[in-house]
């Protein structure tokens, strides 16, 4: 099961307490850890997390720099645990605009966790689905080839923070995804919230364009 999450609401969460936006991102990093640890228990074998979109470069430089430092700290702290728990880390999106010290850390994390088989965690950084599609296109490419280039189809897309849009995230991969929108801000998102979203997903009937029971049509 492939679950993708748009981790939204960090800034608004911090604002509620009168704290700087970066405090929300730091608390959001704790939610990332919780969800990664719990994902296999919820039946998730692939987890894609939207950490930083290509449009996020428009944010204040102080916030961007803080986010990049937070990501570097996350990699340093989490890689040993990922190796011990069978978590395979991958990073999707552009790398040419990221801090020069961050890219080698990302590449090292991918190498060190490459044998993980319990859950595959893909973190989208400087990511734009439109840009990924354009970069993958060539004359004569078929659906199967394009899917191999972009990644696995999403079964369940979760967006926290109350917004109800894709925001240029996994547009191709979400063609038949089920959507779950929750008002819960990402820093408050717990294992129970993940379990609830997965349980709701399992109650849905996925038809992929078919009529499963013609007599009921």
N, C-alpha and C positions, 0 to 999 in steps of 0.2 A: 504494500500500500504506500503510495506516494502522497505525502501531505506537504503543502506549501503554505507558508505563513508570511503575511505582510505585517510586520511588527510595528504597529502604529500607536501613537498616543503618548510617547515618552515625554515630549515637550509639554503637552497639556497636563500630564500627570505632575510634572515638576511645578508647573505654574500654580496648581491647586494649593501647594504648600509654600508658595512664595520662594521657591528655589530656582537656581539657574537651570537652563534646559539640559546641560550636561549631566546634572544629577539624575534626571530622568533616564538618560541613556545608560548611566552606570547601573541604575536599578534594573533597567531592561536587560543588561548583560546577565544578571542573576536569573531572569526568566529564561534566557537562552540556555543556561546551564541546566535549569530544571527540566525544560522540555526535551533537551537532548538526552538526558539521563532516563526520562520516562518514556520516550518514543517507542523503544522496542517492546515495553510492557503493554503499550496500547496497540500493538500490531503494526507499527509503522516501520518499514524497512528503508524508506528513502524520505528524507526531510530537507526541504529547501527553504531557506530563511532569507528574507529581503532585508539586508542590513543597510545598504547605501545605494540609492539610485543615481543614475547619471544626472538627473535633475537636481539632486541634493548639493551639487557644487555651487548652486546659487545661494546657499545659506551663508551666514556670517562666517568669516574665516576662523574666528575663535572656536566656534562650534565644530567646524570641519576638522581642525587640528586636534581638538579633544576627542572626536570620534575615531580618528586614525590612531591616536595613542591608546585609546580604549581597546581597539581591535588588536593592536600589537600585544597589549597586556593579556588579552583573552587568549591569543594563540600561545603565548609563553606559558600561561597557567594551565591551559586545558589539554595541550597535546599529550603530556604524560598520562593523564586520565583517559583520554581517548584511546591511546595505545593499549592501556590495561583493560578497557571495556569493549574492545572490538568496534570502535567508532572510526569510520573512514571519513576524513575531512577533504572537501574539495571546495574550490573557490571559482565562481563563474562571474564573467563581466570583464571589462577592460582592466589592464594592469599598467598601461603606459603612463597614466596620470596619477598613480598612487605614489606615496613617498618611497624614495629609493630604498630605504631600510626595511620597508614593510614587505615588498615583493619577495625578497629572499626568504623571509620568515614564513610567508604563505607557501612557497614552493617546498621548503623544508618540512612544513607540517603535512603537506600532501604526501611527500615521500615517506615520512615516518609512520603515517597512519594508513598507508596504501593496502595493507593486508587485513584491515578491519572488515569483518563480515556481518557484524550484528546489526549495524545501521549505517547508512550512507548519508552524511550530512553535507549539503551543498549550501554555501554561504554566498549570496549575491552581493558583490561590491562593485561600485561604479558600473551598475548594470542597467541596460535598456533593452527590453525585448525587441523593440523595433530595430535597434542597431544590430542585435544578434541575428535577427532574421535577414537583414540586408547583407551582413557579412557572410552568411551561410548560403546565400542564393547563388546559383550558377545556371546557365542554360541546360535544360534537360534534367535537372535534379528532380527526383521523385519524392513522394511523401516519406517513404521509409528512410531514405538517405538524409532528408532534412531532420527527421526526428532523431536519428542517430547523432547528428551534429549538435542539436539543441539540447537533448536530454529526454528523460522519460516523461510520458504523459502524467499529468497530475490527476489524482483521484479526488482529493479534497483540498480546497483553497480556503484558508482561514484568514480573515482580516480583523484585527483588533482595533479598538479606538473609536468605533462607531461609524466610520466612513464606509461607503459602499461602492467602490470602484477598484479596478485592477492596477491603475497607475503604472502602466507599461511593464508589467510583471508577467512573464511566462505566457504571453498571449497565445502562442501556438500550442504550448503544452497544456493549456487550460481549456482546450476546445470542448471537451466533454466533462470537465471537472464539476463537482458539486461545490457550491459556495456556502460558507458559513460566516456571517457577519455578526460581530459581538460588540457591544458598547464597552466592554472591559478594556481598559488601557493595558498596553503590553507589560508594563512593570507589575501589574496586578494579576497577570495571566498565570494560572496555576496548573498543576497536573490534573486537577478536577475539571478545569475548563477544557483542557485538551481531551480528556476522556469523554466529556459531554459532547463535544463537537464530533468526535469519532463515532459515538453511539448514535447521534442524530444521522450521520452519514450512513451508517449501516441499516437504518430504518428506511432509507430512501430506495426507490426502485429505479435503477439505471437501465434505460432502454436503448441508448445509442442509436436512435432513429427507428428501432424496430417496434412492432406490436407484439408484446410477449404473450398476451392472451386475446386472440382475435375475437372471441365471443364477448369480450367486455368492451369492444370498440364501439 
